[in-house]
Amino acid sequence: MDYTQERVATLHDYGDAHPDAPVDRATVVVPMTEREYAGLAAEGVLSTLEDVDPGRVLVALRAPAERVPAFCEWLEGFDLSLDVLWCTGPRLSALLDDAGLAGESGKGRDVWLALGLAARSEYVALHDADAASYSERDVPKLLAPLSNDFEFVKGYYARVESGRLYGRLFRLFYEPLVDALADAHDHDVLDYLGAFRYALAGECAMTADVARSLRVQRRWGLEVGTLGEAYRLAGFSGSAQVDLGFYEHDHRAVSGPTGLGDMSEGVGDALLRAVEAAGVDPAYDTLAERYVEAARRFERGYAADAAFNDFTHEPAAEHEQVETYREAVSPPGPDTRLPAWVDAPLAPADVREAAAADLDAVR
């Protein structure tokens, strides 16, 4: 435990922080896919939100048509002001196509669709549904700084579980890559990106103005892309991070189509796009080697931390992961981000109408 400040305001939980927060003026966005249906973690999150009683809960659902009726029936069993936004229905898909916004679908697109609707509230909180350690204090912690003139708030937590260090993509890829960039470039954007203690956390909150102004990654890299946008929109003075304690999340394999290797490509793309947009030239001809050099230093530090706590640790596996992540250190590809809602060629009301018609049709 510590009480140090970063370049962004850092709010610590010294034991039982439960601040007053504008939960009744907020919409909580929870993206879900069909795998969350009746799952223990999602059940726990929604049951806990019943005690929090936010103004609204908006579930951004990505699921095939045949699964939607049962999913909605399950969600209706919770005592919440809850709306379902079915993100992959045919009318909504056609609407996006007509607006020139067709393209890859994923968590980022689901969140973008939800932000347009959620920004009717004064504040928006966003978090995943896979946390097994979810607390009723989490949403108030995320929202509290917004009533004190902050515009964007990020949660952070320790990815420590069952005597192991997790959070591998953050500590073996994101953290050393930012370090390698900061070692070569003196720029505020790198200070900003390096100030967040768990930059890949899905838990954040923002004002409605920020929610309407975010450009959003379609798939992987959502969290990092959001940080890049928060730097542009809120900056150091408008940003804060809050201590959410320990979090137990799902764990992914490194390989495979939804593994950490694939995710690193999206994270690297979003990170380097944000850095370039701020005016940094990453010197790509040497960046991969500089990343690996920094990552080896982080490897040693985390290995020592694990040994200090008598944790299970696999240095060879972590070494191998760094080699996998090296492939993601390359210039960002085409910018396929979804536009800020303030600039979008369609209105949130159009999304609401199309999604409601899609739900009616399958129910």
C-alpha positions in Angstrom: 0.0 0.0 0.0 1.2 3.5 -0.7 0.0 7.1 -0.9 2.1 8.5 -3.7 0.7 10.6 -6.5 1.3 10.2 -10.2 1.1 12.9 -12.9 -2.7 12.2 -12.9 -4.5 12.5 -9.5 -4.4 9.1 -7.8 -7.1 8.3 -5.3 -6.1 5.5 -2.9 -8.3 3.1 -0.9 -6.7 2.9 2.5 -9.0 0.2 3.8 -12.7 1.0 3.3 -13.1 3.9 0.9 -16.8 4.3 0.0 -17.1 7.9 -1.2 -20.3 9.8 -2.0 -20.9 9.7 -5.7 -23.5 10.7 -8.2 -24.7 7.1 -8.9 -28.3 8.2 -9.5 -27.1 10.5 -12.3 -25.1 7.9 -14.1 -25.5 5.1 -16.6 -23.4 2.0 -16.1 -22.5 0.4 -19.4 -21.7 -3.3 -19.2 -20.7 -5.0 -22.5 -21.6 -8.7 -22.7 -21.3 -11.5 -25.2 -23.2 -14.8 -25.2 -20.6 -16.4 -23.0 -21.7 -14.2 -20.1 -25.2 -15.7 -20.1 -26.1 -16.8 -16.6 -22.4 -17.0 -15.7 -21.3 -16.7 -12.1 -19.2 -13.6 -12.6 -21.9 -11.8 -14.6 -24.5 -12.8 -12.0 -22.3 -11.4 -9.3 -21.8 -8.1 -11.1 -25.5 -7.6 -11.8 -26.6 -8.6 -8.3 -24.1 -6.2 -6.8 -25.4 -3.4 -9.1 -28.8 -4.0 -7.6 -27.3 -2.8 -4.3 -25.6 0.2 -6.0 -28.8 1.2 -7.7 -27.4 3.5 -10.5 -29.7 5.7 -12.6 -29.5 3.2 -15.5 -27.7 0.0 -16.5 -27.1 -0.5 -20.2 -26.1 -3.9 -21.4 -24.4 -3.8 -24.8 -25.1 -7.3 -26.0 -23.2 -9.1 -28.8 -25.0 -12.4 -29.4 -26.7 -14.4 -32.2 -30.4 -13.9 -32.7 -31.4 -17.3 -31.3 -29.7 -16.5 -27.9 -31.1 -13.0 -27.4 -34.6 -13.8 -26.0 -33.3 -16.1 -23.2 -30.5 -13.5 -22.5 -33.1 -10.7 -22.1 -35.3 -12.9 -19.9 -32.3 -13.6 -17.7 -31.5 -9.9 -17.4 -35.1 -9.0 -16.6 -34.7 -11.0 -13.4 -32.5 -8.3 -11.8 -34.0 -5.4 -9.9 -32.4 -2.8 -12.0 -33.4 0.0 -14.4 -31.8 -2.0 -17.2 -31.9 -1.6 -21.0 -30.5 -4.0 -23.5 -28.8 -2.7 -26.6 -28.5 -5.7 -29.0 -25.4 -4.6 -31.0 -25.6 -7.2 -33.8 -29.2 -7.1 -35.0 -30.0 -6.8 -38.7 -31.6 -3.3 -38.6 -28.8 -1.8 -36.6 -26.2 -3.4 -38.9 -28.0 -2.0 -41.9 -28.2 1.4 -40.3 -24.4 1.4 -39.7 -23.8 0.2 -43.3 -25.9 3.1 -44.7 -24.0 5.5 -42.6 -20.6 4.2 -43.9 -19.7 2.7 -40.5 -19.8 -1.0 -41.4 -16.6 -2.8 -40.5 -15.2 -5.1 -37.9 -17.4 -5.7 -34.9 -16.1 -6.3 -31.4 -16.2 -5.0 -27.9 -15.1 -1.5 -29.0 -17.9 -1.2 -31.4 -20.4 -2.4 -28.8 -19.1 0.2 -26.3 -19.2 3.0 -28.9 -22.9 2.2 -29.7 -23.7 2.2 -25.9 -21.9 5.5 -25.3 -24.2 7.3 -27.7 -27.2 6.2 -25.7 -25.6 6.4 -22.3 -24.5 10.0 -22.7 -28.1 11.1 -22.1 -27.1 10.7 -18.4 -24.8 13.2 -16.8 -22.1 10.6 -16.2 -21.2 7.3 -17.7 -19.3 4.4 -16.0 -18.0 1.4 -18.0 -16.8 -2.0 -16.8 -16.6 -5.6 -17.9 -18.8 -8.4 -16.6 -16.1 -11.0 -15.9 -14.8 -9.8 -12.5 -15.2 -12.5 -9.9 -14.2 -10.0 -7.1 -16.7 -7.2 -7.9 -17.6 -4.9 -5.1 -20.5 -2.5 -4.6 -17.9 0.2 -3.9 -16.4 0.0 -7.4 -19.0 2.2 -9.3 -19.1 4.9 -6.6 -15.3 5.0 -6.5 -15.2 5.5 -10.3 -17.9 8.1 -10.3 -16.9 10.1 -7.2 -14.1 12.2 -8.8 -16.4 13.3 -11.6 -18.4 15.4 -9.1 -15.1 17.1 -8.1 -14.4 18.6 -11.6 -12.5 15.6 -13.1 -13.7 14.5 -16.5 -12.2 11.1 -16.9 -11.5 8.4 -14.3 -9.7 5.1 -14.7 -9.7 2.2 -12.2 -6.6 0.4 -11.3 -6.1 -2.8 -9.3 -3.6 -5.6 -8.6 -3.8 -8.6 -11.0 -2.8 -11.0 -8.2 -4.7 -14.3 -7.8 -4.0 -17.7 -6.3 -0.4 -16.9 -5.6 0.5 -15.7 -9.1 1.0 -12.4 -10.9 -1.3 -12.0 -13.9 -1.9 -8.9 -16.0 0.7 -10.2 -18.4 -0.2 -8.0 -21.4 0.1 -4.9 -19.3 3.3 -5.7 -17.4 5.2 -7.5 -20.3 4.0 -5.4 -23.3 2.3 -2.1 -22.5 4.5 -1.1 -19.6 7.9 -1.7 -21.2 6.8 -0.3 -24.5 5.8 3.0 -22.9 9.0 2.9 -21.0 11.1 2.4 -24.2 9.3 5.2 -25.9 9.7 7.5 -22.9 13.4 6.7 -22.7 13.9 8.1 -26.2 11.3 10.9 -26.2 10.5 13.6 -23.7 6.7 14.2 -24.3 3.7 14.7 -22.1 1.7 12.0 -23.9 4.2 9.4 -22.7 4.1 10.8 -19.1 0.3 10.5 -19.3 0.2 7.0 -20.7 2.8 5.9 -18.1 1.0 7.4 -15.2 -1.9 4.9 -15.1 -1.1 2.0 -12.8 -3.2 -0.5 -14.8 -3.7 1.0 -18.2 -5.6 -2.0 -19.6 -8.3 -2.0 -17.0 -11.8 -1.9 -18.6 -13.2 0.0 -15.6 -13.5 3.8 -16.2 -16.0 6.6 -15.9 -16.4 9.9 -17.7 -18.7 12.9 -18.1 -21.3 12.8 -20.9 -19.3 15.4 -22.9 -16.2 13.1 -22.9 -18.4 10.1 -23.8 -19.8 12.0 -26.8 -16.3 13.1 -27.9 -14.4 9.8 -27.8 -13.2 8.2 -31.0 -13.3 4.4 -30.3 -11.3 1.4 -31.4 -13.5 -1.3 -32.9 -11.9 -4.3 -31.2 -8.8 -4.9 -29.2 -7.0 -1.8 -27.9 -10.3 -0.2 -26.7 -8.8 0.7 -23.3 -5.6 2.1 -24.6 -7.3 4.0 -27.3 -9.6 5.5 -24.7 -6.6 6.7 -22.7 -5.2 8.3 -25.9 -8.5 10.1 -26.3 -8.7 11.1 -22.6 -5.3 12.7 -23.0 -6.7 14.8 -25.8 -10.0 15.6 -24.1 -9.2 15.8 -20.4 -5.5 15.9 -20.1 -3.6 15.7 -16.8 -5.7 18.2 -14.9 -9.0 16.5 -15.9 -8.0 12.9 -15.3 -7.8 10.7 -12.2 -7.3 7.1 -11.3 -8.9 5.2 -8.4 -7.8 2.2 -6.4 -10.2 -0.8 -6.9 -8.1 -3.2 -4.8 -7.7 -6.7 -6.1 -9.5 -8.0 -9.2 -10.0 -11.5 -10.3 -10.7 -11.7 -14.1 -10.8 -14.4 -16.8 -7.4 -15.4 -18.0 -6.5 -15.8 -21.7 -4.0 -18.0 -23.4 -1.2 -16.3 -25.3 -1.9 -18.0 -28.6 -5.1 -18.4 -30.5 -7.6 -16.0 -32.3 -8.6 -14.3 -29.0 -5.3 -14.8 -27.2 -2.9 -12.2 -25.8 -0.8 -12.4 -28.9 -3.7 -11.1 -31.0 -4.7 -8.6 -28.3 -1.1 -7.2 -28.3 -1.5 -6.2 -31.9 -4.6 -4.1 -31.1 -3.0 -2.7 -28.0 0.2 -1.8 -29.8 -1.8 -0.2 -32.7 -3.8 2.0 -30.3 -0.9 3.0 -28.2 1.4 4.0 -31.1 -1.5 5.8 -32.9 -2.0 7.9 -29.7 1.7 8.6 -29.5 2.0 9.6 -33.2 -1.2 11.8 -32.9 0.5 13.7 -30.1 3.5 14.5 -32.3 6.0 11.7 -31.3 8.0 9.9 -34.0 8.6 6.4 -32.5 11.6 5.6 -34.6 10.2 2.2 -35.7 13.5 0.9 -37.1 14.9 0.5 -33.5 11.7 0.4 -31.4 11.2 -3.4 -31.3 14.7 -3.9 -30.0 14.3 -1.1 -27.5 11.0 -2.6 -26.3 12.6 -6.0 -25.8 15.5 -4.5 -23.8 13.0 -2.7 -21.5 10.8 -5.8 -21.3 13.8 -7.9 -20.1 14.3 -5.4 -17.3 10.6 -5.6 -16.3 10.8 -9.4 -16.5 13.6 -9.4 -13.9 11.7 -7.0 -11.6 8.5 -9.0 -11.7 10.4 -12.3 -11.2 12.0 -10.8 -8.1 8.6 -9.6 -6.9 7.1 -13.0 -7.3 10.0 -14.6 -5.4 9.7 -12.0 -2.6 6.1 -13.1 -2.1 6.8 -16.9 -2.7 4.5 -16.8 -5.7 4.5 -19.4 -8.5 6.3 -17.9 -11.5 7.5 -19.1 -14.9 10.4 -16.9 -16.1 10.8 -19.0 -19.3 7.2 -18.5 -20.3 7.3 -14.8 -19.7 10.5 -14.6 -21.7 8.8 -16.3 -24.6 5.8 -14.0 -24.3 8.0 -11.0 -24.8 9.2 -12.5 -28.1 5.6 -13.0 -29.2 4.7 -9.4 -28.3 7.8 -8.1 -30.2 5.8 -8.8 -33.4 3.2 -6.2 -32.4 5.7 -3.4 -32.2 5.1 -1.9 -35.7 3.5 1.3 -37.2 -0.3 1.4 -36.7 -2.4 0.3 -39.6 -5.3 2.2 -41.2 -7.4 4.2 -38.8 -10.7 2.3 -38.5 -11.8 4.0 -35.3 -15.5 4.9 -35.0 -16.1 8.6 -34.9 -17.0 10.7 -31.9 -20.7 10.9 -31.5 -20.5 14.7 -31.8 -19.2 14.1 -35.4 -21.1 10.9 -36.3 -23.2 10.7 -39.5 -26.1 9.3 -37.5 -27.8 10.1 -34.2 -28.0 8.0 -31.0 -31.8 8.1 -31.4 -31.5 6.2 -34.7 -29.4 3.5 -33.0 -32.0 3.3 -30.2 -34.9 2.9 -32.7 -33.1 0.3 -34.9 -31.9 -1.8 -31.9 -35.4 -1.7 -30.3 -37.0 -2.9 -33.5 -34.4 -5.7 -33.7 -35.2 -6.8 -30.2 -38.9 -6.7 -30.8 -38.5 -8.9 -33.9 -36.7 -11.7 -32.0 -38.7 -11.6 -28.9 
